[in-house]
């Protein structure tokens, strides 16, 4: 295994050797050129990312959870992705969980030494009462973070499937997990600052995993979010707009149907598209795994002579 000095994420980038001598415009051009490499690095991991999506969707269907765990920037990105799932997809907060070394305080300030404790990673995961229905995703750009390694070791011992998101290969984390996702973005323009390209690559991968899994379990219809929680005016307007566009209702009709559907856009869509009342729509959704298209087809079959 490579020493710390040999890690790709710690290497010096020859293109930025004179970084401190560049103008603001030159810094922007350099960073933009380096960031352009991130998409290709993530694309190279497409097969592994697709498998992670399927694993995640399988756990969700079984009532399991997706659990991210990491330290520093990696941990913050996991917490960020987890926190965006409830308003976007209408999921309960415990369905996608983000754990960060040092706890919530580490989201806004460094907690010295927190990432160096593998026992803490294991304990934090144990505190969630994990089961084999859950999927654990360790996030560590270096692939060497003890906190993430301790969590993954505990998860495997408890019979959970594990995924690692890393920007080095080979790595300790990559060798420890069942599925390695390793976008190799190359040295940062600021040596070792993995909040840059490595962080961007990590965010892209997390976007794909949660978005892909939510699509696979019926949280969207076409490219529209249909299981969102209308917790503010913007989301209430969006819900009515989607009903207008997909069901041909005017704004007043859409608002009325949403009210009768308890604010649940999926129920309102099935009710309108299948010509049933909101309670029947709920039943069809429950019987068809929350999938709108399948629920509408089931209603049509029941209405057929």
FIDOKE-521258 format. One record per atom (N, C-alpha, C): z, x, y. Coordinates in steps of 0.02 Angstrom, whole numbers, padded with zeros to 5 digits, always signed. Example, Ala and Ser with C-alpha at 12.3 -4.5 7.8 and 13.67 -1.06 7.14 Angstrom:
residues 2
+00390+00660-00284+00390+00615-00225+00390+00660-00165+00354+00642-00112+00357+00684-00053+00394+00645+00002
end
This chain:
residues 305
+00000+00042-00060+00000+00000+00000+00000+00043+00062-00038+00022+00112-00044+00061+00173+00021+00066+00211+00032+00124+00241+00089+00133+00285+00076+00095+00350+00129+00084+00390+00122+00048+00453+00067+00080+00496+00064+00145+00499+00015+00179+00540-00057+00168+00517-00065+00148+00453-00131+00138+00425-00156+00066+00430-00115+00021+00456-00134-00049+00459-00189-00060+00510-00237-00103+00492-00292-00119+00537-00265-00149+00602-00213-00190+00596-00186-00223+00655-00148-00176+00701-00134-00115+00678-00099-00066+00720-00146-00011+00744-00209-00013+00722-00256+00041+00739-00276+00038+00813-00298+00095+00838-00322+00099+00907-00396+00081+00909-00414+00041+00958-00483+00018+00966-00520+00068+01010-00571+00102+00984-00605+00153+01025-00641+00123+01086-00655+00059+01085-00690+00028+01141-00644+00015+01201-00579+00021+01189-00532+00007+01244-00489+00068+01261-00513+00127+01243-00474+00188+01257-00460+00197+01331-00503+00172+01374-00493+00179+01447-00475+00111+01478-00440+00070+01440-00423+00002+01462-00390+00002+01531-00344+00049+01542-00307+00049+01606-00351+00070+01665-00411+00092+01652-00456+00112+01707-00508+00059+01723-00508+00004+01686-00559-00047+01694-00542-00095+01751-00593-00123+01781-00584-00175+01830-00568-00240+01795-00547-00291+01832-00533-00355+01802-00594-00383+01767-00652-00378+01799-00713-00404+01769-00730-00367+01705-00719-00302+01703-00733-00263+01643-00684-00280+01586-00622-00294+01604-00573-00315+01553-00594-00381+01522-00616-00427+01564-00639-00492+01539-00698-00483+01492-00746-00442+01512-00805-00431+01471-00787-00400+01404-00742-00352+01405-00721-00319+01343-00684-00368+01297-00638-00405+01326-00600-00452+01285-00645-00506+01256-00692-00530+01296-00738-00581+01272-00781-00554+01214-00804-00493+01220-00844-00463+01167-00803-00454+01103-00740-00435+01111-00697-00427+01052-00679-00494+01021-00666-00544+01063-00650-00610+01037-00708-00640+00999-00769-00622+01018-00828-00649+00983-00829-00629+00909-00793-00575+00892-00791-00552+00823-00745-00596+00779-00702-00634+00811-00653-00674+00774-00686-00727+00731-00735-00762+00759-00767-00817+00722-00798-00793+00658-00832-00736+00660-00863-00708+00600-00811-00689+00549-00755-00661+00572-00701-00641+00526-00672-00702+00491-00664-00756+00527-00638-00818+00497-00689-00848+00450-00754-00846+00470-00806-00873+00427-00807-00838+00359-00793-00774+00359-00793-00736+00296-00740-00761+00247-00691-00798+00272-00637-00824+00229-00646-00899+00215-00706-00924+00225-00718-00996+00218-00698-01025+00151-00714-00990+00098-00699-01016+00031-00624-01023+00021-00587-00973+00042-00514-00976+00034-00484-01031+00079-00510-01038+00139-00484-01089+00184-00498-01159+00156-00557-01169+00128-00574-01233+00098-00526-01250+00041-00509-01199+00001-00463-01210-00054-00394-01228-00027-00373-01195+00027-00308-01211+00057-00307-01283+00082-00364-01307+00109-00368-01377+00131-00358-01423+00072-00392-01409+00016-00385-01453-00043-00314-01451-00070-00283-01393-00073-00214-01388-00095-00168-01429-00051-00179-01424+00014-00137-01461+00062-00146-01536+00053-00208-01559+00048-00221-01630+00040-00189-01656-00024-00193-01617-00078-00162-01637-00141-00087-01647-00133-00054-01602-00097+00019-01608-00086+00034-01669-00044-00006-01682+00007+00005-01740+00048+00000-01804+00008-00049-01808-00036-00058-01868-00076+00001-01880-00123+00035-01826-00141+00093-01831-00185+00158-01841-00146+00152-01846-00080+00212-01853-00039+00244-01786-00022+00209-01732-00034+00235-01665-00019+00222-01644+00052+00243-01583+00067+00238-01557+00136+00198-01493+00139+00173-01479+00198+00144-01414+00216+00196-01378+00258+00216-01319+00236+00269-01282+00270+00242-01214+00291+00239-01202+00356+00221-01138+00384+00284-01097+00396+00280-01032+00384+00338-00990+00398+00314-00921+00420+00342-00897+00475+00322-00833+00502+00369-00811+00557+00356-00754+00585+00397-00726+00639+00354-00711+00700+00385-00709+00758+00349-00691+00819+00290-00737+00832+00234-00707+00853+00174-00747+00868+00153-00789+00807+00156-00760+00748+00135-00796+00688+00178-00858+00678+00243-00851+00687+00288-00908+00680+00275-00961+00733+00264-00938+00795+00252-00985+00849+00188-01026+00837+00136-00992+00812+00074-01028+00798+00084-01080+00744+00123-01065+00693+00138-01113+00641+00175-01173+00668+00226-01161+00709+00265-01215+00739+00220-01257+00784+00176-01225+00823+00131-01261+00867+00086-01308+00827+00055-01283+00774+00010-01324+00734+00048-01383+00704+00108-01370+00678+00148-01423+00647+00166-01476+00699+00185-01454+00759+00208-01502+00810+00152-01546+00836+00090-01525+00828+00033-01565+00853+00009-01617+00803+00033-01614+00741+00009-01661+00690+00034-01733+00701+00098-01744+00718+00120-01814+00727+00081-01852+00781+00072-01825+00841+00035-01865+00891-00039-01871+00875-00067-01822+00841-00139-01823+00826-00155-01867+00766-00114-01863+00714-00130-01896+00651-00080-01949+00630-00030-01962+00671+00019-02013+00653+00063-01995+00595+00073-01931+00583+00113-01909+00526+00187-01904+00546+00233-01913+00498+00303-01902+00513+00315-01827+00525+00363-01809+00567+00374-01739+00584+00388-01694+00523+00415-01723+00471+00432-01683+00412+00373-01670+00366+00314-01697+00381+00256-01688+00337+00225-01619+00345+00222-01594+00406+00200-01526+00420+00256-01492+00459+00284-01439+00430+00344-01407+00458+00328-01335+00476+00353-01313+00532+00347-01243+00552+00414-01210+00557+00424-01155+00521+00486-01116+00524+00471-01049+00556+00514-01028+00602+00506-00964+00636+00569-00923+00631+00562-00859+00618+00620-00815+00614+00660-00818+00678+00724-00830+00673+00766-00835+00732+00777-00905+00756+00742-00954+00726+00752-01023+00743+00718-01043+00808+00732-01104+00832+00697-01130+00892+00701-01085+00953+00755-01048+00961+00760-01005+01020+00705-00952+01021+00680-00934+00961+00628-00883+00956+00560-00907+00979+00554-00972+00994+00491-00998+01019+00477-00973+01090+00529-00959+01127+00519-00939+01197+00546-00870+01213+00582-00839+01167+00606-00772+01180+00614-00734+01114+00608-00669+01117+00614-00629+01056+00685-00629+01030+00692-00638+00965+00758-00633+00933+00757-00568+00893+00790-00517+00919+00786-00450+00890+00809-00449+00818+00768-00419+00776+00787-00408+00706+00777-00468+00661+00761-00528+00689+00756-00588+00647+00702-00581+00594+00647-00548+00611+00591-00544+00564+00604-00494+00508+00656-00453+00515+00669-00401+00466+00713-00423+00408+00731-00487+00406+00780-00511+00356+00746-00557+00305+00728-00530+00246+00696-00573+00196+00742-00628+00170+00807-00614+00169+00854-00664+00145+00855-00725+00191+00846-00713+00256+00845-00769+00303+00783-00811+00292+00726-00780+00276+00667-00819+00261+00677-00864+00201+00708-00836+00149+00723-00876+00090+00772-00932+00105+00823-00917+00144+00875-00967+00160+00846-01023+00202+00803-01006+00251+00774-01058+00293+00730-01105+00252+00695-01078+00203+00653-01119+00160+00697-01161+00114+00747-01130+00087+00794-01167+00043+00825-01225+00080+00838-01216+00144+00869-01269+00184+00826-01331+00190+00762-01326+00174+00718-01384+00176+00717-01422+00110+00755-01399+00061+00756-01431-00005+00686-01438-00033+00651-01382-00036+00581-01383-00058+00575-01402-00131+00516-01427-00149+00500-01444-00218+00428-01423-00233+00408-01423-00296+00339-01404-00313+00285-01448-00282+00305-01504-00252+00256-01546-00217+00236-01516-00149+00275-01467-00125+00263-01436-00060+00218-01375-00067+00185-01357-00011+00145-01297-00007+00173-01253+00048+00185-01190+00033+00212-01143+00082+00158-01095+00104+00150-01089+00170+00100-01044+00199+00138-00991+00239+00138-00930+00213+00168-00874+00250+00117-00846+00299+00139-00836+00361+00093-00811+00413+00120-00744+00438+00080-00692+00433+00101-00626+00456+00039-00584+00466+00022-00570+00528-00039-00531+00541-00039-00464+00505+00019-00431+00504+00024-00366+00470+00024-00372+00395+00048-00429+00370+00055-00438+00298+00117-00405+00271+00162-00382+00316+00220-00345+00293+00287-00374+00318+00286-00429+00353+00346-00456+00384+00397-00477+00331+00456-00446+00330+00506-00462+00278+00526-00535+00277+00533-00566+00335+00553-00637+00338+00503-00680+00299+00439-00670+00310+00389-00710+00275+00386-00692+00200+00394-00628+00185+00393-00606+00115+00452-00636+00077+00510-00639+00108+00568-00669+00075+00558-00742+00062+00527-00777+00109+00514-00848+00101+00465-00861+00044+00411-00821+00042+00361-00829-00010+00390-00814-00079+00431-00762-00084+00462-00746-00148+00505-00804-00172+00544-00833-00126+00586-00890-00144+00543-00949-00166+00489-00962-00128+00446-01019-00144+00416-01012-00214+00392-00953-00231+00362-00944-00296+00413-00952-00352+00474-00928-00338+00527-00937-00387+00546-01010-00398+00534-01051-00347+00550-01122-00352+00491-01163-00377+00436-01129-00395+00378-01163-00424+00329-01192-00374+00332-01168-00311+00285-01192-00261+00223-01148-00258+00166-01178-00241+00106-01140-00227+00113-01108-00158+00084-01049-00150+00092-01012-00087+00024-00987-00062+00018-00987+00005-00041-00961+00039-00017-00910+00090-00057-00858+00100-00040-00809+00152-00097-00803+00201-00080-00803+00266-00130-00791+00318-00114-00724+00350-00159-00676+00341-00147-00606+00358-00209-00578+00391-00203-00526+00430-00261-00494+00461-00268-00422+00437-00240-00406+00379-00248-00341+00346-00264-00353+00273-00297-00306+00242-00310-00308+00170-00319-00237+00146-00281-00216+00095-00231-00254+00058-00166-00260+00098-00122-00304+00075-00058-00313+00108-00006-00338+00058+00057-00327+00075+00111-00351+00032+00110-00427+00026+00099-00461+00082+00098-00534+00080+00037-00559+00042-00020-00527+00053-00080-00548+00017-00072-00541-00058-00037-00489-00080-00026-00479-00152+00027-00526-00180+00070-00553-00136+00126-00594-00159+00107-00668-00167+00056-00691-00130+00041-00762-00129-00012-00780-00181-00018-00845-00194-00069-00870-00240-00139-00870-00209-00141-00878-00144-00206-00882-00109-00201-00843-00044-00244-00793-00037-00244-00751+00022-00301-00771+00068-00285-00781+00132-00335-00792+00185-00327-00733+00233-00377-00690+00236-00370-00628+00275-00430-00616+00320-00432-00649+00378-00485-00633+00426-00473-00565+00457-00518-00519+00446-00510-00450+00470-00544-00442+00537-00505-00452+00590-00532-00453+00657-00538-00384+00688-00510-00333+00657-00514-00265+00683-00459-00250+00733-00457-00189+00758-00404-00168+00804-00406-00208+00869-00347-00221+00896-00342-00257+00960-00360-00211+01018-00381-00239+01074-00395-00196+01131-00330-00164+01157-00275-00198+01145-00209-00170+01160-00176-00157+01093-00173-00095+01073-00155-00077+01004-00091-00112+00981-00096-00149+00926-00039-00181+00896-00021-00249+00925-00057-00271+00977-00041-00335+01008-00077-00391+00972-00048-00413+00917-00081-00462+00874-00079-00533+00900-00053-00542+00961-00060-00608+00991-00131-00618+01016-00172-00566+01014-00241-00569+01038-00288-00592+00983-00331-00549+00957-00380-00572+00908-00347-00599+00845-00296-00566+00821-00263-00590+00760-00233-00658+00771-00202-00668+00829-00173-00733+00845-00226-00787+00850-00283-00770+00881-00337-00818+00886-00365-00836+00818-00374-00787+00775-00398-00800+00707-00349-00845+00669-00285-00830+00676-00234-00870+00642-00237-00942+00666-00243-00952+00731-00246-01021+00758-00307-01057+00731-00364-01023+00727-00424-01055+00700-00413-01077+00627-00382-01034+00588-00369-01051+00517-00322-01110+00512-00268-01110+00552-00221-01166+00550-00255-01231+00571-00297-01227+00623-00334-01286+00644-00373-01315+00585-00406-01271+00547-00448-01294+00491-00406-01325+00436-00350-01294+00420-00309-01318+00364-00283-01388+00379-00251-01397+00436-00222-01463+00449-00275-01516+00463-00325-01498+00504-00377-01547+00518-00414-01566+00455-00433-01516+00415-00469-01530+00353-00429-01573+00305-00365-01557+00297-00323-01595+00251-00313-01667+00276-00304-01675+00341-00295-01743+00368-00358-01784+00359-00416-01754+00368-00479-01789+00355-00482-01811+00283-00463-01766+00238-00468-01780+00166-00422-01837+00143-00368-01849+00181-00323-01904+00161-00332-01966+00204-00386-01970+00243-00403-02032+00277-00375-02041+00346-00357-01986+00379-00330-01992+00447-00384-01997+00501-00446-01996+00480-00502-02002+00527-00553-02052+00501-00594-02077+00545-00652-02116+00526-00710-02086+00564-00759-02057+00528-00809-02016+00561-00773-01958+00595-00787-01949+00659-00754-01895+00695-00702-01920+00744-00673-01979+00729-00623-02008+00773-00554-02006+00741-00504-01994+00782-00435-01996+00759-00413-02069+00756-00398-02094+00696-00382-02165+00690-00310-02177+00667-00272-02124+00658-00202-02133+00639-00156-02104+00691-00181-02100+00753-00141-02072+00807-00085-02120+00825-00032-02094+00855+00023-02134+00879+00014-02148+00953+00005-02211+00973-00007-02226+01044+00057-02222+01085+00082-02162+01093+00146-02152+01126+00141-02143+01201+00080-02140+01227+00071-02137+01300+00008-02174+01319-00003-02182+01384-00059-02222+01407-00126-02193+01386-00132-02126+01386-00195-02095+01365-00213-02115+01294-00164-02114+01249-00177-02130+01180-00188-02205+01169-00156-02247+01210-00168-02319+01205-00239-02335+01227-00262-02301+01280-00331-02310+01303-00379-02286+01249-00364-02230+01218-00408-02203+01166-00412-02252+01107-00355-02281+01088-00355-02328+01032-00399-02388+01047-00394-02415+01108-00436-02472+01126-00510-02452+01127-00524-02392+01153-00593-02369+01156-00623-02363+01087-00586-02336+01040-00611-02329+00972-00626-02397+00941-00581-02445+00954-00593-02513+00928-00656-02543+00960-00665-02532+01025-00724-02558+01058-00787-02528+01027-00786-02463+01017-00845-02428+00992-00861-02444+00919-00810-02449+00878-00822-02457+00806-00823-02530+00784-00790-02573+00821-00785-02643+00799-00820-02691+00846-00847-02666+00902-00885-02709+00947-00842-02758+00987-00779-02742+00997-00735-02785+01036-00737-02765+01110-00717-02812+01153-00707-02792+01222-00635-02767+01230-00618-02743+01289-00553-02710+01297-00495-02758+01286-00501-02819+01310-00447-02868+01301-00438-02885+01227-00493-02895+01192-00489-02910+01121-00458-02852+01082-00478-02791+01100-00451-02732+01067-00376-02727+01078-00354-02738+01140-00282-02735+01154-00243-02788+01116-00271-02849+01112-00237-02902+01075-00232-02886+01001-00286-02862+00972-00285-02846+00900-00237-02789+00886-00234-02740+00929-00186-02685+00920-00115-02711+00923-00101-02756+00970-00034-02785+00975-00016-02821+00910-00063-02859+00883-00050-02896+00821-00045-02850+00760-00070-02788+00768-00069-02739+00714-00012-02689+00722+00035-02704+00765+00092-02659+00776+00072-02594+00807+00016-02594+00844-00007-02532+00876-00043-02485+00829-00052-02504+00766-00083-02460+00716-00159-02470+00716-00194-02421+00739-00266-02425+00746-00300-02436+00679-00277-02402+00626-00308-02411+00561-00305-02483+00538-00248-02514+00546-00242-02584+00526-00289-02627+00567-00292-02614+00632-00336-02654+00675-00409-02645+00655-00429-02584+00638-00498-02572+00617-00515-02610+00554-00472-02605+00504-00485-02640+00441-00486-02715+00452-00439-02740+00491-00437-02812+00505-00502-02836+00535-00528-02799+00583-00589-02820+00617-00651-02809+00573-00657-02749+00544-00717-02733+00506-00721-02774+00441-00663-02792+00412-00663-02830+00350-00655-02905+00361-00639-02925+00422-00629-02996+00437-00567-03025+00405-00513-02985+00405-00449-03008+00376-00395-03003+00430-00337-03032+00416-00283-03027+00465-00248-02959+00458-00210-02938+00508-00179-02871+00506-00134-02859+00446-00100-02911+00421-00057-02901+00363-00099-02889+00300-00153-02925+00292-00199-02912+00237-00229-02842+00243-00245-02822+00305-00272-02755+00316-00223-02702+00293-00160-02712+00308-00108-02664+00286-00107-02659+00210-00112-02716+00176-00111-02716+00103-00171-02679+00075-00229-02692+00103-00289-02657+00079-00283-02581+00090-00256-02562+00147-00246-02490+00160-00197-02460+00110-00142-02495+00097-00092-02470+00049-00123-02462-00020-00165-02508-00039-00195-02507-00106-00251-02456-00113-00275-02430-00056-00332-02384-00057-00315-02317-00024-00253-02296-00030-00233-02230-00007-00241-02218+00067-00239-02272+00107-00245-02265+00179-00316-02250+00203-00365-02257+00159-00435-02241+00177-00469-02303+00203-00490-02302+00266-00518-02361+00298-00582-02385+00263-00628-02339+00249-00691-02361+00218-00678-02395+00151-00633-02367+00110-00618-02395+00045-00584-02463+00052-00539-02469+00102-00505-02532+00113-00554-02587+00132-00601-02571+00176-00652-02620+00196-00696-02640+00137-00714-02590+00096-00755-02606+00036-00716-02651-00012-00652-02637-00020-00611-02678-00065-00607-02750-00040-00599-02758+00025-00597-02826+00053-00663-02861+00042-00718-02825+00049-00784-02856+00039-00794-02877-00034-00769-02836-00080-00775-02854-00151-00735-02917-00166-00677-02923-00135-00635-02982-00147-00667-03046-00119-00706-03037-00066-00738-03095-00034-00804-03114-00068-00829-03068-00110-00894-03082-00141-00888-03140-00190-00938-03184-00193-00936-03241-00240-00940-03219-00312
end
